[in-house]
Amino acid sequence: MSTTGIAQGGDLSDKSDETAGNVGEQSSAELREQDERAETGAYISSPKAEDELADSEVYTATSLTLTSQKENSVKSHPLTLDWAFGVNPTLPVFNLLDQDQLAILYVCSHVAIIYDHTSNSQHLLQGHCSPISCLCISDDRRWLVTGDKGQESLVIIWDSYTRIPVRTMFDCHPEEGVAAVALSNDSRYLVTVGAGTVQKVCIWDWTNETEGPECQTDINPEHGCQNHILFNPMDSSQLLSNSGSQVLFYTWEKGIMEYSVSEISDKSFNKEVGPLSQSVFNSGGVQAFSVTLAGNLVLWDVLKESATHQNKALKATKLIPLQKDGITVLTLCDSFIVTGDVNGHVKFYDENFRLINCYSEFSLDPIVSISFSKEIPASSSVGSQEDGTIKPKPIVNRNLVLSTVSAAVVHVKTEANLAQTVLKEHAESLDAVACHPKQPLVAMGSHCGLLKVWNYENKKVISTTVFLTDKQIQCITYDPQGFYLAVGFASGAVKVLDACTLQQEGEESFHYSQNCITHITFSHDSSFLATADMGKTVTVFQLCKEGSQHVWKYLGRHHSHYKPIQDLLFGVQLDSTQPRLISLGMDRRLVEYDLQNSKKDRLLILSSDRIEQSAVPTCMAWYPPLTTEHFLLIASDLYKMKLINVTTKMCRKTLLGPTCGTPVKKMLIFPPSKDGVPSSRYMAYLTQDKVGVHILPLDGNPFKSSALICHSMGASCLACSYDGRYIFTAGGVDKTVFSWEISLLALEAAAALGGKELIPFYTLLEGGRDGELFRMMEDLFYYCQLRNQGIDSMETRQVSTHIPLTEVPFVMRALGFYPTEQELEDMQNEVKFSRYAETGKYVTDIDLDEFIKLYVNHRPTFGISKEELSRAFQVLGMPNESGQPVITRDGLLEFLQARGERMTDEDLAECFMTLLGLGVERSRSETGMLQCKETDPETPLEGVLPPNITVDTFATDILGFPSASQMLPPEEVSSSSSMPSKGSFEQV
């Protein structure tokens, strides 16, 4: 359930703060005993205990100290999170330090951040794999708690003084994660609320090493989703929580937890109550308050008849209309009731609900959270100001931090009545990021119309602009010279801006599409700008000279794909410096455009080639000049990468790509770097939720790649700094851009640990170097040599480490991999032309080492699963009476003979007879012709195939998969299906 990273114990009040710490292997009981002895003066520590305490960072830390010095140590990981741009506007922001320094706590995606505004530095709290859904802090600002929602949800308690996680609780709410957390006033107890359909409330004594909660209870879903909870500050055995419609009051004791519900509705007070937003106990802990989005405050008080009972029931006794506008935040500060509302106003009320003060002049959006400073000014926490009235007006002197729905964080100095914007980030989906080609600048744009340019070295904003008409920024890019910044919008508009001032070039924006712009790119000489949109259309703009000025003009557009466009790239012609434009679509077509012969309103296509049979290409990049040939690198949804000759469009190599849960969706090549190995180049790639780096040249070695989670809700864009030192990822819906520092030396070290030569590839074989699959490969290699020299020959055998290239298809099939004819042609071309550019000669044979690489790179990454067969039947079949997709016998035979790589009658009969075990033992002669040891009886396929074929019939009765393996995970299906049988080579 949990792990304690650093043991601490006792009641974490002011006393325990002085004694609790990291004491190695000591139990919580021992810690409590030490606390008791320390309080009575009878504590004498052993030398061992003193050494352990002295070594504890948590124990020795006495205050929150933040340093802005950057570590200069050698990075041990290829990618290290350097900075987080953005803030989660739905979660509260807390004031941690507000005296000599201003420090706040907030959340970006799955990372909690302590931001020191004074030194402009971040301290990143990393540990969650899913988006953080809730957080809280202790009253003394020592302990921070973060919780997330996800399949493997976590609750982590952090020590803010050292930024060390002191305890991690695994799967405390395994249903759907955690919706709310809170610490008791003495920090000893933690309450968590689950996010499942039936919410569970748990109390944890987190300072103990116990695995389970102290008590727990399930909430009736009729009470609504409880998204706010807290302890009674005067009594940790009492809590309250609220949803939009109900407030629940809890009591717990000796492992038993109960809650009560007091009905509240418009009928209760004969007036509109409004949806509940937040609730608190009053400072004395006897009453409670709730505020609503109708501007009301509900007063909860103890019933007279239950005042003598141990468990005092609270009931809504009054409805006080504080204001007309909705109230979103409710908190207490000293003896004042503080509210924040939808107008961005913060109001202070006394205990009699009289308005004392109001901050309304800051022009803020709806308030999400209010957090007061822990420090009390030297004068007092409550002062007075003379306003000419008879009595002085009391005010609060504590500074406060406000957060709003528009992702703004504001620090308010109450004595000076001064508001300072600490953060102003993106409030909507952030999908676009691009790096300047010559300066340390990164631009990012979001759906709220905000475009910001940062200097990512000193972490300062260089320029900002907000688009009011076309708001939703979808993609951005700099031109190679750094003069222009092009912006594509979800509305289909395209704007070209000055890269320095962010002012628009020209009077009007281009609006030739009604569909969302998904890709935008400049040519190498900045003379062309191309876009691709959701309408499967490519649009090209050209930089033309008019008088003494250069202006962008529309050239033409072409509906070149019948499925969405996956990528768009400019390149350079091999025989000239003219730009070339290529687009890649989900329709598996690679389209090149004729820019030189295109005219106004007429964009011409130079070529259109189908590059995949069944795989769907996802992205492409120009492969660096590591060989004498020029390649285009294309990734697919089957975890493969292909090197395509840029002239012939022939597939020259197929390689196993990164297998990080989801296929690669974006990739880019780093510029040449002084770090790393001089002869190597490097590539960055992006999957659905991970970012990775890869060593080039590609060869299928899994140890040459490293990846980690970047945006758990899904990453949308990838950019690289001009010097190759940083990678930037945009998270889309999490409204965050992360900056990752790259360590090529760490990447090379990790690759070296995987082994040299063929050792990494042995790990991709089932059983490794000593497994049955490898031994089968060796046996098949020798058998191929016997076949080529004649099975019945009595001559002395010539043993070699090579087999003819023509034998590769038979060995592949004997190993359980049945490639298509196109895949076989790609394999043979890969080997045949592997040295042609260097020697001008074809390769006609292959050795075992090269064959192993060929096998692991070309075979299906995860085998065939039942889900893939089911999808095929849903597309090709028709539902029967029970709704199951069914393909008729005649329909199946027609598909095999008329679609895809068509099978002849002889091939079809041979295939089904072999699969159904109806034919006699067959083999191939030395010439490759099929021979039968006996004459097969003529058995028509209509007599052996059922008239209607379901997916289960096809998988079990025809393909021969055992029914149990259909339910295996894809990895296990791959493992079990790739192991050949002893006689499989005779049957191919």
Residue, then its C-alpha position, 0 to 999 in steps of 0.5 A: m500500500s505504501t512506502t516510507g521514504i524517510a521515517q518520521g513519527g509522532d504528532l507533527s505539531d510544533k513539538s514534533d517538528e523539532t524531533a521528527g525526522n529521518v532515523g533510518e530503520q527506526s520504527s514509529a513506536e521508537l520515535r514516539e518513545q524518543d519524543e516522550r523522553a525528549e519532552t521529559g528531559a530523560y532522552i539519551s540518544s545512542p551514538k548510532a541514533e545520533d549518527e542516523l539523525a545527523d545524516s537525515e536531511v529531513y530531521t536537520a532541516t529547520s526552515l524552507t530554504l530555496t537556492s537558485q544555484k543550478e547543479n553543475s554535476v554530470k547528468s545521470h539520465p538522458l532527459t532531465l526536466d528543467w522547467a515547467f511553463g504553465v499552471n493548472p488553473t483548476l487546482p489551488v495555489f498555496n503561499l509557502l514563503d512570504q517574507d524575504q522571499l516569495a515562494i508558492l506551490y502549484v501544479c503543472s500536469h503530473v508535477a508539483i512545483i515550488y516556485d521561488h519568485t524572488s530568484n525566478s527558480q523552480h523546484l520540481l516535485q516529480g513522482h506521479c505518473s498521472p495528472i495531479s488531481c488534488l493537493c494540500i499543505s499543513d498549517d506550518r507549511r512543512w508538509l505537502v500532499t499531492g494525489d492523482k487520478g489514474q490506473e496506478s494512483l499515488v498519494i505522496i507526502w513531501d517535506s517542503y523544507t528539503r523537497i524530499p518525498v517522506r511517504t508514498m501511498f500506492d493504490c489507496h483508492p484503486e478505483e479511479g484515484v483521489a479527488a480530494v486530500a486534507l491534513s489535520n491541524d496537527s498534521r498527524y492525520l491525512v484524509t483522502v477522498g476517492a474519485g470512483t462512482v462510490q466515493k470512499v473517505c479514508i483517514w490515515d495516520w501517515t506518520n505510522e508505518t501501518e499499511g491500511p487506513e485508520c478508518q474509512t466509509d463509503i459515500n452514497p452517490e446520491h449525495g453528489c461528488q465530494n470534491h472538497i474536504l477538511f478537518n475541524p481545526m479544533d478537533s481532528s475527529q470531525l470533518l466536513s466535505n461538500s459536493g455541489s448539492q450536499v454538505l457531509f459532516y463526519t466523526w470518527e473514533k476507534g476505527i469507526m467512521e460515520y457521517s451525517v447529511s443535513e438536507i438543504s434546498d431552496k425549500s429549506f429557506n424559501k429562497e434560492v440557495g444555489p450550488l455549493s462551492q466550498s465549506v469551512f469550520n469556523s475558527g472555534g470549530v463549533q459552527a460551519f459555513s458554506v458559500t454558494l454560486a448564488g452569493n449566499l452563505v449557509l450557516w451550520d450550527v449545533l442543534k440544541e437537542s444534540a448539544t449534549h451528545q458526544n456526536k453533535a449534529l450540525k444543521a443549516t440554520k441560516l441563509i445569509p445573502l452576502q452578495k448578488d454574484g457567485i462565491t467560488v472560494l471560502t476560507l478563514c484568516d485569523s478571525f475573518i471570513v474571506t471570500g472570492d467570487v466570480n468577479g475576481h473580488v476578494k472580500f473580508y467579513d467579521e464574525n457578524f458577517r459585516l463587510i470589512n474590506c474588499y479588493s475589487e480594483f485588481s480586474l481579476d477573473p473568477i477566483v479559484s483559491i486564496s492562500f494567506s502567508k504564514e508570516i505575521p508582520a511585526s506589528s500584528s496580524v490585525g491592524s486598524q485604519e482610520d477612515g474618518t468614522i467614529k471607530p477604526k476599521p479592522i483589516v487583515n495585514r497578512n499578504l495573500v496569493l490569489s489564483t484565477v480560472s484564467a491561469a493567473v497567480v497574483h500576490v497581494k501586499t495588504e499593507a500597501n494595497l498592491a497586487q503583483t502578477v506572479l504568473k500569467e499562463h495559458a488557460e486553455s489547451l496548449d498545443a503549439v511550441a516552436c524554437h528559434p533557429k538561432q537564439p535561445l527562444v521558445a514560442m508557445g501558443s494556446h487555444c485562448g489566443l495567447l502567444k508567448v516567447w520565452n528565453y529558456e536560458n534565463k526563464k524570462v518572457i520576451s514578448t507576448t501577444v493575444f489574438l482576439t478574433d482567431k483565438q485557437i492557436q493550433c501550430i506555430t513555426y519559425d522560418p530557418q532564418g529566424f525572421y518570421l513566426a507563422v501561426g496556424f489557427a483552428s479556424g483555418a486562418v494563417k498569420v505570418l508575424d515578425a519574430c521579434t515584435l510578434q506584429q503581423e506581416g501584411e494587413e490581413s491574415f490568410h484564410y483559404s481553409q475552413n478547417c483546422i491547420t494541423h501542420i505548418t512549415f517553412s522551406h530552407d530558404s524561407s521562400f515558401l510556407a506550407t500548411a496542412d489542414m483537417g480537410k486533407t489539403v495542402t496550401v502553399f504561400q510564396l514570399c514575393k518581392e513588391g518594390s522594396q518589400h517582401v510580402w507573402k502571397y497565396l500560391g495554391r492548394h491541393h486536396s492531395h490525400y483522402k485521409p488526414i495528413q500526418d506530416l508535412l516537410f520541406g527539403v532540398q533537391l539533390d541536384s540543386t538548392q531548390p526546395r521540395l515539399i512532401s506530405l504524408g497521409m493516413d492513406r499511406r501515400l507519400v505525395e511530392y509537390d511540383l513547386q517550380n511549375s506551380k502557378k497561382d491557384r494551381l499547386l501541382i503534384l509531382s508524384s504520389d507513392r504508396i509506402e505501406q501495405s497495412a501499417v499507417p504512417t504517423c510521421m517523417a523526418w529527413y534522415p541525416p547524411l550518415t551514409t552515401e544514400h539520402f533517406l526519408l525516415i518514416a515511422s508507423d503505428l506498428y512500431k516500425m521505422k522505414l528508410i525510404n530512398v528520396t529519389t526512388k521512394m524504395c524502402r531500403k530498410t525496416l527497423l524496430g522503433p521505440t516500443c514505449g506503449t504507443p507508436v511514435k507520433k512525432m520525431l525530429i533530428f538534432p543538429p550536430s552536437k559537440d557532446g556525445v560521440p562525434s560520429s553519431r547523430y541523435m533523434a528526439y521522438l514523441t509518443q502519446d505520453k512519452v518523450g524520448v531520445h535515440i542514437l543514430p544510425l538506427d539499427g533496431n537496438p532497443f538500448k540506443s533509445s531512452a524515454l520517460i513520461c512527459h504529459s500523462m494526458g497526452a503530448s501534442c507537440l515537440a520542438c528542439s533548441y537550436d543547439g540541441r541542448y533542450i527538448f520542449t514538449a506541449g501537453g495540449v489539454d494539461k496547458t503545460v510545456f515542459s523543457w527537458e535538458i538532454s545529456l547525450l553522454a548519459l544516453e551513450a552510457a546507457a546504450a553501452l550497458g546494453g552490450k556490443e555487436l549482437i548482444p542487444f539483439y539476443t535480448l529480443l529473441e525469446g529465450g535469448r542467446d541460449g533459447e530454443l529460437f536461436r538454436m532453431m535459427e542455427d539448425l535452419f541455417y545449416y539445413c538451408q546449406l544442405r538443401n542448396q548442396g543437394i539433400d541426397s548428395m554424397e559429396t563432402r559438405q561445404v559448411s559456411t556461415h552464409i545462406p543464399l538470399t533466396e532462402v530467407p523467405f523459407v527460413m522466416r516462415a519456418l520461424g513462424f513469421y509469415p511476411t507478405e510478398q511486398e515485405l519479402e521484397d523489402m527484405q531482399n532489397e534491404v540486403k541486396f542493396s546494402r553495400y551497393a552505394e559503396t561498392g556498386k555490387y549486389v549482396t547475394d547471401i546473408d550470415l546468421d548475425e545479419f539474419i537475426k537483425l533482419y528477423v527482429n526488425h521485420r517481424p510483428t512487434f507484438g504478434i497478432s491479437k484477438e482484438e486485431l482479428s475482431r477489428a478485421f471481421q467488423v470491417l469485412g463481415m456482417p453481423n449475424e442474429s446475435g450481433q457477431p460479425v460473420i464472413t461467409r465462406d464465399g466472401l472469404l475466398e473472394f477477399l483472398q483472391a481479389r483483394g490485396e496480394r491476390m492468391t491463386d487457386e493453387d496457393l489458396a488450396e495449398c494454404f487451407m489444406t496445410l492449415l486444416g491438416l488435410g494434405v499429406e506432408r509436403s516439402r520444397s525441392e532444391t528448385g523451390m517447387l512444391q512437391c508432394k510425397e503422395t497424391d492429394p485427394e481432390t477436396p473442394l474448399e467448400g466441403v472443408l470450410p463452414p458456410n459462415i465463419t466467425v472470428d472464433t472459428f477463424a482463429t481456432d479452427i482455421l489458424g489453429f490458435p489455442s483458445a487460451s492464447q487468444m486472451l493472452p496479452p499481445e506480448e505473450v501472443s507474440s512470444s508463443s506464436s513466433m516459436p516454430s515447430k520441428g517440422s515447420f520448415e518442411q511444410v513451407 
